[in-house]
Amino acid sequence: MKCVNAAQILPEDLLAEIRRYTNGERLLYIPEESRRKGWGETNGSRSFYRKRNQEMYRLYQAGSTVPELAGTFHLAENTVRKIIYGNRPDLSPQAVQPPT
């Protein structure tokens, strides 16, 4: 990590604002902007589980029972309940129906 004098790189008005917030502290660390992707975005896991959960919800709406879904998807019944009963916007009926 390289130390740089803020007065050399920041505009005066921004420097004054930072001084207001730091109350005379001598060192200020500014982390690099995060470039990390969210869980499952790189390897497709997030998409896989979203589609699986939407299919599970669709089957539940079509009349499948929780024990049937647990057997079909090889999950515990409590896990199936959490998926189909949870307040998850990505599982709303509007999100589950295929586009027309």
N, C-alpha and C positions, 0 to 999 in steps of 0.2 A: 504494500500500500504506500503510495507516494503522498506526502503532505504538500499542499499547495496553499499559498496565501490567498485567502478569499478576496482580498482587496484587488488582487491582480486579475481575477477572472470574473467577478460578479459586478453588476451595475451598482452604483452607489445607493440607489433607493432600495434595492433588494438587500444589500449589505446592512443598511440601517434597520430594515424590518427584522432581519435575522438577529441583530444585536438586541432588539427589543424582546425577543423571545428567549434568548439564551442567558440574559442577565449577567453578562460579563464572563461566562464560561470561556476557557481558553481553547478547548478542542471541541470540534463538532464533526461527527462522523456522518457522512451522507452515503447510504448504501446504493449500490448499483441497482438499476431498475430490474425487477424480476422478469426473467424470461422463461421461467419454468411453466410447463404445461400442467393442467389439472390431472387428477388421478384418472388413469385409463384412457387419456386422449391420444397418447402415442401408439399404444398397442391395440387399441380398439375395444378394450374391455368395457369402457363406459357405454359405448354404442351397443355392444352385445347384450349387456344387462338391461339397458333401457328397452331394447326390442323384446327381450324375454319377458320383462315385467309388463309391458304393454300387451303382449300376447296372453299372458296369464290373466290380466284384468279383462281382456276381451272374452276369454273363455268363461270367466266367472260371470260376466254379464250375460253370456249366452246360456247359463244354467249349470255349469260345472260346479261341483262342491269343493270345499277346501280340501278334504281328504283325497279326492280325485286329482286335484291340481298338485298336491304334495307328491303323490305317486308319479304323475306325469313328468314333473320337473325335478324329481329327486331332492325335494326340500322338506324340512320340518313343517308341520302344519302351522306352527307359530310364525315361521318366516313367511309363509304364504299369506297369512292373515295380515302381517305387517305391510306387505306389498299391496294387497287389494283394499285394505281398510285405511291405509295411511293417507294423510292429506298431502299427496304428492301431485303438484301441478302437471308433471309430465305424464301422469297416468289418468288425467281427466278424460271423460268420454270423448271430448272434442279432439284431444291429442291422439286417441287410440284409433278413431275411425280413419280408414284410408281416404286419401284425397280423391275427389271426384272430377 
